[in-house]
Amino acid sequence: MFSFFKKNISRQLSFSIGIALFVMLFISGTFIALNVQKSFGDISNDYLSSTAAQYAESTSRILSNEYSLCTELQTTLEMYQDIPAAYRRDFINNVLKQTLIENESLVDAWTVWEPDALDGLDYKYRNTKNHDHTGRFIPYWTRDGSTIDCCELTDYEGSFWYDQPLNSDVGILIEPNPYEIGGKTIYVCGVAFPIRAKNGKKVGVVGIDMSLATLSEMLKRTKVYETGYLSLTSAGGLKAVDADSSLEGQIDKEFESGDTSKYFQQAEKDLNPFVYKSKNKGIDFIRYYVPLKILKAKEVWYLGVNVPEREVSKSSVRIKVFILVCFIITLIIIATLCYFVIKSFVKELCKGVDAMKNIAQGDGDLTVRMNVKNQNELGQMYKYFNETMKKIQDSIKVVHDSSQDLQEQSLNLTENFSETAAAANQITSNIDSVNRQIKQQENGVRSTNESVNKITEDVDSLIESINKQTTSVSQSSSAIEEIVANIRSVTEKIPAEREQTLNSPL
């Protein structure tokens, strides 16, 4: 495989550039995809939060209107002491009825007074309309279509919707409860306030119930992404509005679940939105909740945005796929362009290779020249190639001319060598003659050598005789020294005789 690339520079360059482009685009694509995912996550969170905030505001406004209306009723009924006792019950009935007439969203308006707290006349109204057997004032005004009617309120003793507001300093939001109108069951949301006398003593409760149909319709017709929906959960965890109508009026399981109930509990304290993930029928949902605090009410409700997670990430996945396709197309286009550019470059380079190959293995045409089309590195290489070929061609021409000169000189040398050979033959003949003379001289030298040896022997004999004579001379010297001594002695005595003796031969 490596040899496949080693033998072709275009493949090497294409492969190297392709790998570099792939790595670069892969890193860039991954970086962009991660940023896109993060950006879409932020956008999705912003979208969910803005949607939740928008509908939380609308829901809060509707519930606040009901709360404010009940506050006005509270204020009006607390003026009962300014009305003559005989007219107080009629006044209150007219106020409640008129409230229903003016507010079509309300399904009922009611009030319950403590025994003899209204006018001290309970005994007169025992077992009469709008009263119980003790005469307590308990009117319950209801709307059924276009008809508004009144009856006695029942089951109020010990009920949360009476006891809680009676013992509260502010109004309360009553948990959603079913209400039947014209044979159709709807859910209503109630508000109830305590009624105080001028001395601050609580003497009764006034309340209204609003149909959740309008609010439910508004929330249910809103779609988040494709199948996402809005929901409304009461302070007690009841589903007031849900995409699945069968769940309305039931406790939200996630409100009581140990894993998710903590979010609701914390939001009740700090009133901050929260988000978590949960499963519904095997589908992963993202649930974003905004806590609703209605004016002075202590109860906190929750407006939720519920979206399948796959729908939230669908746009992100679509963008990432789009980016991937764009990068693949870009990679193909760039790789193709690089391939043709490299191929064009290599084609020009191959011309130089063919020219060098022809010089190395072909007929060695040194007149070939490369066509320089541009001034890039390849053009400069071909320019210097042409200059090199010219220099080589000039050098070969010089060598050719020198070769001719050498040929002429070679002919002259050949003639000189012939003459020299003849002279050498003559010298050889002379050398042969000299050799013969040397042999003759050698014989004479040999004879002379024998004579010399004879002389040497005679010299040795002579030396031996000399040695003997030397010994005799030594002995003679001793005798002479003795004679000289004697002569000295005589000389001292006879000088004249010494001179004669010395002059005479020995």
C-alpha positions, 0 to 999 in steps of 0.5 A: 500500500505504501509503495502505491503512494511512494511511486506517485507524488500526486497520490502522496500530495492528494493523500496528505492534503486530504488527510490534513483537510479531513482532520481540520474539517473534523476538528472544526466540525466537532467544535462548531457542532458542540457550539451549535449544540450549546447554542441551541441548548441556550436557545431552547432554554430561553424559548422554554423560559420565555414561553413559560414566563409569558403564559405564567404572566397570563395565568397569573393575571387571570387568577389575580383578577379573580383574587382582586374581585374577591378582595373587592367583595370582601371590602364591600361586605365588610361595610355591612355594619353601615347598613341597617340590620333589616336590609343587610341580607338583601344587600349581600344577595344583590352584591353576589348576584350582580357580581355574577352578572358582571363577570361571566367567567365566574360560576358562583359567588357565596358567603357564610356568616358566623351565627348571629354575626351579621345582624343578630336576627338568625332566629327569624330566618330559620329553615328559610331560603338561603339559610340553614336550620339555625338561620345562619346566612349561607347564600350560594349564587350559581350560574347555569348558562344564562340563568343565575340562581341561589340556594343554601350552601351545604357541607361548609362545616369543617371544609377547607374552603371555609375553615382555612380562609376564616382562620387566615389573615389573607385570602386563599386560593382554593384547590381546583374542584369539579363543578357540574353545569348543564350536565357537563363537569368542569373544573373551577378555581376558587378564592375565599376571604375572611370577613371582619367586623369593624373591631377586627373580629372575623364574622364570616367568609366570602368566596367566588369560583371561576371556571378554568375552561377559559384558562384551560382553553388558552393553555391547551391550544398552545403548542410548544415545538410539535407536541409540547404542552402547557400545564397548571398545577395547584399549590396542593399538587392537583392538576388544574390543566393538563394536555391529558384531561383525564389527569385534571383534578388528580395529584401530579405524581411528580409533585409527590415523587421524592426525586422531583418534589424537592424542586416544587418545595424549593420553588415554593420558598424562593419562587425561582423557575426550575427545570428537570427531566422525566419520563412519560409513557416511555418518552423523555420530557423536559419540564420547565416550571414557573412558580405563580404567587398571586398577589397576597395569597400564600399559595404557590401554583406552578405553570409548566412547559412540557416538551419531549426532549427529542423535539428540543434536540431535533433542530440541533440535530438537523443543524448538525447534520446540515453542518456535516453535509456541508463539511463533506461537500466542502471536503469533496470540492476542496479535495477535487480542486487540490487533485486537479491542481496537483495533477496539473503541477505533476504533469508539468513536473513529469515533463522535466522527469521525461527530459532527465530520463531521456538524457540518462537512458535515452539518446542523451539529447542535450538540446532539449529545453523546458518551456517556462510558463511562469515564475514559480518554483517549478518555473525557476527549476526549469529555468535553471534546468535549461541553463544547466543543459546549456552549460553541459552542452557548452562543456561537451563542445569544449571537450569535443574540440579538445579531443580533436586537438588531442587526436592530432597530438596523438598522431604526432606522438605516434610518429615520435614513438616510431623514431624513438622505437628505432633508437631504442632498438639501436640502444638495445644492440649497443647494450648487448655489445656492452653486455658481452664486454662486461662478461669479458671483463667479468672473466678478467675480474675473476682472474684478478680476484684470484690474484688479489686473494694470492696477494692477500695471503702474501700480505698476511704472511708479511704481517706475521713476519712484521709482528715477529720483527716487532717483537725483536725490535721491542727486545732490541729497544730494551737492549738499546735503553740499557746501552743508552744508560751505559752511554750516559754514564760514560758521557758524564765521564768522557764528553768527547768520547760520547760524541764520537760514540754517537756519531759512529754507526751501530 
